[in-house]
Amino acid sequence: MPPEPTRYLEPPDNAFKPYKPRSPEIRAAADALRGMRQDLFHDAFAYRPLPRMSGDAPFVRRFSGRWREYATWTPHALITAAGLFTMFIASHSDYRGAGVNLFLSLLALGPVLLTMVRPIGAFWLSMAATPVAAVVGSDWGDEWPWLPGSFVCHLAVLTIVAIRTRPRTAAWMWVLTGVYGAGAELFPRSYNPFGSNSMQMLFFSAMFLLAVCLRHIRREARQEVTAQLTVTAHERSRRTLLEERTTIARELHDVVAHHMSVVAIQAEAAPYRVENPPPELEKAFVTIRENAVAALTELRRVLGVVRAEDYEAPDAPQPTLADLDALLTNVRETGLSVDKTLTGAVRELPQGVELSAYRIVQEALSNTLRHAPGARAKVEVSYVLGGLGLRIVNGPPPEPSLVKPSPGAGHGITGMRERVTMLNGEMTAVATDEGGYEVTVFLPVAHAGEGDA
């Protein structure tokens, strides 16, 4: 029996019509309505209590003791005062009865006080209370559609809510206020000689909201600048630290590469210095040379990544403690008075220790030139058992001084600590009681016997 032919369902006529995206105007309107719904309708009556002022605020710091605690409630006191003022304006009428005046004053007071706990709800309550007050308390000569109490109340609510929210919310509140004013124009009162006060409401509210929005923008800009400065300072410190580590790595590369090259050359030349050397000795020297060359190659491959493309290795040898006198002479020519004290038996130290000690003294004296120009400095170098001690101390700058101190970010201290940490040493950098600064460093050096062991 032959199989039945496959049947395909035909798609509807409009299934493959090209997709037509919405126009930019429609998308903008949809986004705007979505923003209004999020700002004014979503959790409109959510509980958002007004926080107290911080104890570090400039206004609060002017007080002490219990008065400082009272000062933290200043925003709440100001809002309460604004509510009492609107209450006075709403009840200040001679031709209305006491009951009507009391009712209007409560309608004006409620929305203002509500801004302290439910700001968006306070706006809607003010909008709802405005027509109620207009119907209950309106009389000949009253402005329309905002009575005096309602006018002041709504201005206060708009301003407070704008301070507590964001500029977009303030814009939506102003638009809805204008919509209400335009709608009230459809019901004019023939016996009102003053006409509508909607334009006055829109003008004054726009001025208040604009001032609040500018305050928001300025505060956000200040916060962004502060955050950017913090990030910049952190990045600068991090970059300086990386540059110092890079410099140390370069110097280590030069020092270790030099010694490994010497080992390789000596291992290659050693068999020719002995007449008829044993095969085992020749083989040992060959092995030493091969290992030295391999280590040198690996060292250059690993540490070579820290060299910049335009970096050139210095032709002159790296400085050591033997060059310290030349450094001090150069510093004295800049006007800094430096004394040098040498204690202990001078001996040759590993090149890495010599180089780091020289750089530490150089950086400490540079800090003295920057932060205490004209002060006296003293450099103490102590060759002690088990290592090398350094002490660089300077006094306070003279008063008066023609040269002003140059502010720094402390990167020199960071670089010195990096060098000391690299050599498993110890370092302290503290201010002295006389107003100067003292840097103390100990760099451990293994005894020759320990190295042989």
C-alpha positions in Angstrom: 0.0 0.0 0.0 1.7 3.3 -1.0 2.4 5.8 1.8 0.1 8.9 2.0 1.6 12.1 0.8 2.9 14.6 3.4 0.6 17.4 4.0 1.9 20.9 5.0 -0.2 23.5 6.8 -0.2 26.8 4.9 0.8 29.8 7.1 -1.6 32.6 7.4 -1.4 35.5 4.9 0.2 37.9 7.4 2.8 35.5 8.9 5.7 36.7 6.7 4.9 40.4 6.6 8.0 42.4 7.2 8.5 43.6 10.8 7.8 47.3 11.1 9.7 48.9 14.0 8.1 51.7 15.9 9.0 55.2 15.1 11.4 57.1 17.4 8.5 59.4 18.5 6.4 56.4 19.6 9.4 54.9 21.4 10.2 58.2 23.1 6.6 58.5 24.2 6.4 54.9 25.5 9.7 55.4 27.4 8.3 58.6 28.9 5.1 57.0 30.1 7.1 54.1 31.5 9.2 56.5 33.4 6.2 58.4 34.8 4.6 55.1 35.8 7.8 54.1 37.6 8.3 57.4 39.4 4.7 58.4 40.3 2.6 55.2 40.3 4.9 52.3 41.3 4.9 52.1 45.1 3.5 55.6 45.3 2.6 55.2 49.0 5.8 53.3 49.9 7.2 54.0 53.3 10.3 56.1 52.9 11.1 57.9 56.1 13.2 61.1 56.0 16.6 60.2 57.5 18.3 62.4 60.1 21.2 64.6 59.2 24.7 63.0 59.6 26.7 63.9 62.6 29.5 65.0 60.3 27.4 67.5 58.5 29.0 71.1 58.7 25.8 72.5 60.3 25.6 69.8 62.9 29.3 70.1 63.8 28.7 73.6 65.1 26.9 72.2 68.1 28.1 70.1 70.9 26.6 67.6 73.4 22.9 67.1 73.4 22.4 70.1 71.0 24.2 68.2 68.3 21.7 65.4 68.6 18.9 67.8 68.3 20.5 69.5 65.3 20.3 66.2 63.4 16.5 66.6 63.3 16.8 70.0 61.5 15.1 68.7 58.2 12.1 67.4 60.1 11.8 70.7 62.0 11.9 72.7 58.8 9.2 70.6 57.1 7.0 70.9 60.2 7.5 74.7 60.2 6.5 74.8 56.5 3.4 72.8 57.3 2.4 75.1 60.2 2.9 78.1 57.8 0.6 76.6 55.2 -1.9 75.8 57.9 -1.9 79.5 59.0 -2.3 80.7 55.4 -5.2 78.2 54.8 -7.1 79.2 58.0 -6.6 83.0 57.7 -10.0 84.0 56.5 -12.7 86.1 58.2 -15.7 85.3 56.0 -15.5 81.5 56.4 -16.6 79.8 59.5 -14.2 78.3 62.1 -15.1 74.7 61.1 -14.3 75.4 57.4 -11.1 77.1 58.3 -10.0 74.2 60.5 -10.8 71.7 57.7 -8.9 73.7 55.1 -5.9 74.1 57.4 -5.8 70.3 58.0 -6.0 69.8 54.2 -3.0 72.1 53.8 -1.0 70.6 56.7 -1.4 66.9 55.9 0.4 66.7 52.6 3.3 68.7 53.9 3.8 66.5 56.9 3.3 63.4 54.8 6.4 64.2 52.7 8.6 63.0 55.7 7.4 59.4 55.4 5.7 58.9 52.0 6.9 61.6 49.5 5.1 60.5 46.4 2.0 59.8 48.3 2.2 63.4 49.6 2.1 64.7 46.1 -1.0 62.8 45.2 -2.6 63.8 48.5 -1.9 67.5 47.6 -3.3 67.0 44.2 -6.5 65.5 45.6 -6.8 68.0 48.4 -6.6 71.0 46.0 -10.1 70.5 44.3 -11.7 69.5 47.6 -10.4 72.8 49.2 -11.6 74.7 46.2 -15.1 73.3 46.4 -15.4 73.6 50.2 -13.8 76.9 50.9 -14.1 78.8 47.7 -15.9 82.2 47.9 -16.2 85.4 45.9 -12.8 86.9 45.5 -10.8 83.7 46.0 -8.4 82.7 43.3 -9.1 79.7 41.2 -8.2 76.8 41.1 -5.7 77.0 44.0 -6.8 78.7 47.2 -4.1 80.5 49.1 -3.5 77.6 51.5 -3.6 75.0 48.7 -1.2 77.2 46.6 1.4 77.3 49.4 0.9 73.7 50.3 1.4 72.4 46.8 4.5 74.5 46.3 6.0 73.2 49.5 5.1 69.6 48.6 6.6 69.9 45.1 9.8 71.4 46.5 10.3 68.8 49.3 9.4 65.8 47.1 11.9 67.1 44.5 14.6 67.3 47.1 13.9 63.8 48.3 13.6 62.2 44.8 15.3 63.0 41.5 14.9 65.6 38.7 12.9 63.3 36.5 10.3 62.9 39.2 10.1 66.6 39.7 9.5 67.1 36.0 6.6 64.7 36.0 5.0 66.4 39.0 5.3 69.8 37.3 3.7 68.4 34.2 0.8 66.8 36.1 0.3 70.1 38.0 0.0 71.9 34.6 -2.5 69.3 33.4 -4.6 69.9 36.5 -4.4 73.7 36.0 -5.4 73.4 32.3 -8.3 71.1 33.2 -9.5 73.6 35.8 -9.6 76.3 33.2 -12.5 74.4 31.6 -14.6 75.3 34.6 -14.2 79.1 34.9 -16.2 81.0 37.6 -17.9 84.1 36.3 -17.9 85.8 39.7 -14.1 85.5 40.2 -12.6 88.9 39.5 -9.0 87.7 39.8 -9.1 85.0 37.1 -7.0 81.8 37.2 -3.8 81.4 39.1 -2.6 78.4 37.2 0.2 80.4 35.4 1.4 81.7 38.7 1.6 78.2 40.1 3.5 76.9 37.1 5.9 79.8 37.1 6.8 79.6 40.8 6.9 75.8 40.9 9.1 75.8 37.9 11.5 78.2 39.6 11.6 76.1 42.8 12.0 72.8 41.0 14.7 74.2 38.7 16.7 75.3 41.8 16.3 71.9 43.3 17.3 70.1 40.1 20.4 72.3 39.8 21.2 71.3 43.4 20.9 67.7 42.5 23.0 68.0 39.4 25.7 69.9 41.3 25.8 67.3 44.1 26.0 64.4 41.6 28.8 66.2 39.7 30.7 66.7 42.9 30.3 63.1 43.9 31.4 62.0 40.4 34.5 64.3 40.6 35.3 63.0 44.1 34.9 59.4 42.9 37.0 60.1 39.8 39.7 61.8 41.9 39.7 58.7 44.2 40.0 56.4 41.3 42.7 58.5 39.7 44.7 58.6 43.0 44.4 54.9 43.3 45.4 54.3 39.7 48.3 56.7 40.1 49.5 54.9 43.2 49.1 51.5 41.5 50.9 52.7 38.4 53.8 54.1 40.5 54.0 50.9 42.4 54.1 48.9 39.1 56.7 51.3 37.7 58.9 50.8 40.8 58.5 47.0 40.6 59.4 47.2 36.9 62.5 49.2 37.7 63.5 46.7 40.4 62.9 43.9 38.0 65.1 45.6 35.3 67.9 46.1 37.8 67.6 42.5 39.1 67.8 41.3 35.5 70.9 43.3 34.9 72.6 42.2 38.1 71.7 38.5 37.8 72.4 38.4 34.1 75.8 39.8 34.7 76.7 37.2 37.3 75.3 34.4 35.2 77.3 35.5 32.2 80.4 35.6 34.3 79.7 32.0 35.6 79.2 30.8 32.0 82.4 32.4 30.8 84.4 31.1 33.7 83.1 27.6 33.3 84.0 27.6 29.6 87.5 29.0 30.3 88.3 26.9 33.4 89.4 23.7 31.6 92.0 25.6 29.6 93.7 26.9 32.7 94.5 23.4 33.9 97.0 21.2 32.1 95.6 17.8 31.1 92.3 18.2 33.1 90.5 14.9 33.9 87.5 14.1 31.6 85.2 14.3 34.7 86.3 17.9 35.4 85.8 18.9 31.8 82.4 17.3 31.8 81.5 19.1 35.1 82.5 22.5 33.7 80.5 21.8 30.5 77.5 21.0 32.6 78.0 24.2 34.7 78.2 26.3 31.5 75.1 24.7 30.0 73.1 25.3 33.1 74.3 28.9 33.4 73.4 29.6 29.8 70.0 27.9 30.2 69.3 29.9 33.3 70.4 33.1 31.6 68.1 32.4 28.7 65.2 31.6 30.9 65.8 34.7 33.0 65.9 37.0 30.0 62.7 35.4 28.7 60.8 35.8 31.9 62.1 39.2 33.1 62.4 40.6 29.6 58.6 41.2 29.5 59.0 44.1 32.0 61.2 46.1 29.6 59.6 48.7 27.5 60.0 48.5 23.8 62.2 51.6 23.9 64.1 50.6 27.0 67.9 50.4 26.7 70.1 48.8 29.3 72.4 51.3 30.8 76.0 51.2 29.6 77.4 52.3 33.0 77.4 49.9 35.9 74.6 50.1 38.5 75.4 52.4 41.5 76.5 50.9 44.8 77.3 52.2 48.2 80.8 53.2 46.9 79.0 55.9 44.8 77.2 57.3 47.9 79.7 60.1 48.3 79.0 61.3 44.8 75.3 61.2 45.5 75.8 63.3 48.7 77.9 65.8 46.8 75.2 66.2 44.2 72.6 66.7 46.9 74.7 69.3 48.7 74.9 71.3 45.5 71.1 71.7 45.6 71.4 73.4 49.0 70.7 70.5 51.3 73.1 70.1 54.2 73.9 66.4 54.6 76.2 64.6 57.0 77.4 61.0 56.5 78.3 58.6 59.3 79.9 55.2 58.6 80.1 52.5 61.2 81.3 48.9 61.2 83.8 47.1 59.0 83.2 48.1 55.3 82.9 44.9 53.2 81.6 44.0 49.8 77.9 43.1 49.8 75.7 41.4 47.2 75.1 43.7 44.3 71.4 43.7 44.8 71.8 44.8 48.4 74.2 47.6 47.4 71.9 48.8 44.7 68.8 48.8 46.8 70.6 50.6 49.7 71.8 53.3 47.3 68.3 53.8 45.9 66.8 54.0 49.4 69.2 56.7 50.4 68.6 58.5 47.1 64.8 58.4 47.5 64.9 59.5 51.2 67.1 62.5 50.4 64.8 63.4 47.5 61.8 63.3 49.9 63.8 65.7 52.2 64.4 68.1 49.3 60.6 68.0 48.5 59.0 68.1 51.9 61.6 69.9 54.0 63.6 72.3 51.9 66.5 73.9 53.7 66.5 71.3 56.5 69.6 69.4 57.7 69.8 65.7 56.9 72.0 62.9 58.2 72.8 59.6 56.6 74.1 56.7 58.7 75.4 53.5 57.1 76.1 50.6 59.5 77.8 47.4 58.5 76.6 45.0 61.2 76.7 41.3 61.7 74.1 39.7 59.5 73.3 42.7 57.3 73.3 46.4 56.5 71.6 49.2 58.5 70.6 52.5 57.1 69.2 55.5 58.9 68.2 58.7 57.0 66.9 61.5 59.2 66.1 65.1 58.6 65.1 68.0 60.8 62.2 70.4 60.3 62.5 73.1 57.6 63.7 76.4 58.8 61.2 79.2 59.5 60.8 81.3 57.5 61.8 79.4 54.4 62.0 80.9 50.9 61.2 77.5 49.3 57.8 76.1 50.0 57.4 72.3 50.6 56.2 70.3 47.6 53.2 68.0 48.4 53.6 64.4 47.5 51.5 61.3 47.4 53.8 59.0 49.3 55.0 57.0 46.3 58.6 57.3 47.3 58.0 55.5 50.6 56.1 52.9 48.7 59.1 52.3 46.4 61.4 52.0 49.3 59.2 49.5 51.0 59.1 47.4 47.8 62.8 47.2 47.7 63.1 46.3 51.4 60.4 43.7 51.1 62.1 42.2 48.1 65.2 41.6 50.2 63.2 40.3 53.3 64.3 43.4 55.2 62.6 45.7 57.7 61.8 49.4 57.4 60.2 52.1 59.5 59.3 55.6 58.3 58.0 57.9 61.0 57.9 61.6 61.9 60.3 62.7 64.7 59.4 64.7 67.8 61.4 67.7 66.4 59.2 67.9 63.3 61.4 66.1 60.9 61.3 62.6 59.4 63.3 59.4 59.9 63.7 56.4 57.7 65.3 53.3 59.2 66.1 50.2 57.1 67.8 46.9 57.8 68.7 44.7 54.9 69.8 41.1 55.9 72.9 39.6 54.3 73.7 36.0 54.6 77.2 35.2 56.0 79.6 33.6 53.7 79.6 30.5 55.8 75.9 30.2 55.5 76.1 30.4 51.7 78.7 27.7 51.6 76.6 25.4 53.7 
